[in-house]
Amino acid sequence: MKKVPIGVLVSGSGSNLQSLIDRIEEGSLDARIRIVISNNPDAFALKRCEKHGIPAAVIRHADYPDRESFDRKMAEVLHAHDVDLVVMAGFMRILSSWFLREFPLRIMNIHPALLPAFPGLHVQRQAILHGAKFSGCTVHFADEGVDTGPIIIQAVVPVLDSDTEETLAARILKEEHRIYPQAIQLYAEGRLRVTGRRVSVPDNPTPGAAAIHNPPLTGF
Ligand code: GAR
């Protein structure tokens, strides 16, 4: 199958980037990472690129007078590498309207909560403080809002009584590393249909569980 050329935007550790690299290297994800862009010169994600021979660019947002001029520079680099799909992987900047129009329905983001619950920052802590029994992660297309775009795939994890922000984040991250490659593979296969806010996958098999409960039901 033809490999979809992607550009990955990062700001930090890049464990999601690593999950894409691993799936590409093992041949289960039909994508090619043409360029990684980091707004943070110290991002560990850049070391991962070095190790795997992936081209990377640092574009520091602080070097640009406003959001749009920073985004225009990113778009210039992405276009120069013939990127089809832009993948935000722990990229901690809000995109301008200009950038969103430049890549319509061609920008994905991953968020460590079950949207539309808990958009924004520190969302694992928010889920615990709220007393939510489930949280999870969401891959969605980016739109003008913060974490509001059409949802592609979600994974649900339980919130345990013993959870700290760190233990919950780790449980969620493990699922992020599974659903992001899956979302991109569906895109690569041309299987995502977007109608307004709804993203469907024709011929999608029925999900395994009809419902999950936390705490578990005791005979009801
Ligand atoms: C991930 O948990 C990702 O969902 C989150 O940052 C982390 C990045 O980890 N993104 C956001 O909160 C975006 N609003 P990584 O750099 O190891 O992939």
Boltz pocket constraint, residues with backbone or C-beta under 6 A from the ligand:
constraints:
  - pocket:
      binder: B
      contacts: [[A, 11], [A, 12], [A, 13], [A, 14], [A, 15], [A, 16], [A, 17], [A, 89], [A, 90], [A, 91], [A, 92], [A, 110], [A, 111], [A, 112], [A, 120], [A, 121], [A, 173], [A, 176]]
      max_distance: 6.0
